[in-house]
Amino acid sequence: APGTNDDAAAGPPDQDPVDLPEAAPPAEVPEITRKDGGKVLVIGDVDFATNELVDQLSNQDLLLNGVAWLAGEEDQVSIRPNEAAKGSMTMSLLQGIFVWMMCIIVMPGLAVVGALVTWRVRRSR
């Protein structure tokens, strides 16, 4: 009969029918045990994980520790030593002079001027 499965398997009328191999039996589906609760890691921006920024600051540590924590491997969460940050800061001569002037002259000078203005205003009352 036209449109039946037998016609499709038989192929064109001038060829012999083809025997197809039997389908494999379906694999057993593993049983999933669900645990109560869950974990959510919320980070405000994904730019820290881009190729350009992952090596800056501790972005790589944040990414790897977040994935380890979500996977339940708390023993893998750690802060790795950062060889690039040795606690020193490099400034040019002009920047050094500016910082020195702000710390030694400008800020103490503003404090003294503020104290003198306050003393003068209170004295004139």
C-alpha positions as CSV (number, residue, x, y, z in Angstrom):
1,A,0.0,0.0,0.0
2,P,1.3,3.4,-0.8
3,G,2.6,5.5,2.1
4,T,3.3,2.6,4.4
5,N,6.6,1.8,6.0
6,D,7.1,-1.3,3.9
7,D,7.3,0.7,0.7
8,A,9.9,3.0,2.2
9,A,12.1,0.2,3.4
10,A,11.9,-1.7,0.1
11,G,13.5,1.1,-1.8
12,P,13.0,1.6,-5.6
13,P,11.1,-1.3,-7.2
14,D,14.2,-2.6,-9.1
15,Q,16.3,-3.2,-5.9
16,D,16.1,-5.9,-3.3
17,P,14.9,-4.8,0.2
18,V,17.6,-3.8,2.6
19,D,17.8,-5.4,6.0
20,L,18.5,-2.7,8.6
21,P,20.4,-3.5,11.8
22,E,18.3,-3.6,15.0
23,A,18.5,-0.5,17.2
24,A,20.6,-0.8,20.4
25,P,18.5,-1.2,23.5
26,P,18.1,2.1,25.4
27,A,20.8,2.7,28.0
28,E,19.8,2.7,31.6
29,V,19.2,6.2,33.0
30,P,21.2,6.8,36.1
31,E,19.1,7.7,39.1
32,I,19.6,11.3,40.2
33,T,19.6,12.1,43.9
34,R,18.8,15.6,44.7
35,K,20.2,17.5,47.7
36,D,18.3,20.1,49.6
37,G,19.5,23.7,49.1
38,G,21.9,25.0,46.5
39,K,24.6,27.6,45.9
40,V,24.4,30.8,43.9
41,L,27.4,33.0,43.1
42,V,26.5,36.5,42.2
43,I,29.1,38.8,40.6
44,G,28.2,42.2,39.4
45,D,30.1,42.2,36.1
46,V,31.5,39.5,33.8
47,D,34.3,41.6,32.5
48,F,36.6,40.2,35.2
49,A,36.6,36.9,33.4
50,T,37.4,38.2,29.9
51,N,40.8,37.4,28.4
52,E,41.9,41.0,28.8
53,L,41.2,41.3,32.5
54,V,41.5,37.8,34.0
55,D,45.2,38.3,34.8
56,Q,44.7,41.6,36.5
57,L,44.4,42.0,40.2
58,S,42.9,38.7,41.6
59,N,40.3,38.1,38.9
60,Q,41.7,34.6,38.1
61,D,41.5,33.7,41.8
62,L,37.9,35.0,42.0
63,L,36.9,33.0,39.0
64,L,38.6,29.7,40.0
65,N,37.5,30.0,43.6
66,G,34.0,30.7,42.6
67,V,33.8,27.6,40.4
68,A,35.4,25.5,43.1
69,W,33.0,26.7,45.7
70,L,30.0,26.1,43.4
71,A,31.3,22.5,42.7
72,G,31.5,21.9,46.5
73,E,35.3,21.7,46.5
74,E,35.9,24.1,49.4
75,D,39.4,22.6,50.0
76,Q,40.4,24.1,46.6
77,V,39.4,27.6,47.5
78,S,42.5,29.7,48.3
79,I,44.3,32.9,47.5
80,R,47.4,32.3,45.4
81,P,50.5,34.3,45.9
82,N,50.7,37.3,43.6
83,E,54.3,37.8,42.5
84,A,53.5,40.9,40.5
85,A,52.3,42.8,43.6
86,K,55.3,43.3,45.9
87,G,53.8,46.2,47.9
88,S,55.8,48.8,46.2
89,M,54.7,51.7,44.0
90,T,56.8,53.4,41.4
91,M,56.4,57.2,40.9
92,S,58.1,59.7,38.7
93,L,60.1,62.6,40.2
94,L,57.2,65.0,39.6
95,Q,54.7,62.6,41.2
96,G,57.0,62.2,44.2
97,I,57.3,66.0,44.6
98,F,53.5,66.4,44.3
99,V,52.9,63.7,47.0
100,W,55.5,65.3,49.3
101,M,54.0,68.8,48.9
102,M,50.5,67.5,49.6
103,C,51.6,65.5,52.7
104,I,54.1,68.0,54.2
105,I,52.9,71.4,53.1
106,V,49.3,71.6,51.7
107,M,47.3,69.3,54.1
108,P,48.9,70.5,57.3
109,G,48.7,74.1,56.0
110,L,45.0,73.7,55.4
111,A,44.5,72.4,59.0
112,V,46.4,75.4,60.4
113,V,44.5,77.9,58.3
114,G,41.2,76.2,59.3
115,A,42.2,76.4,63.0
116,L,43.2,80.1,62.7
117,V,39.9,81.0,61.0
118,T,37.9,79.2,63.6
119,W,39.9,80.9,66.4
120,R,39.4,84.3,64.8
121,V,35.7,83.9,64.3
122,R,35.1,82.7,67.8
123,R,37.3,85.5,69.2
124,S,35.4,88.2,67.4
125,R,32.0,87.2,68.9
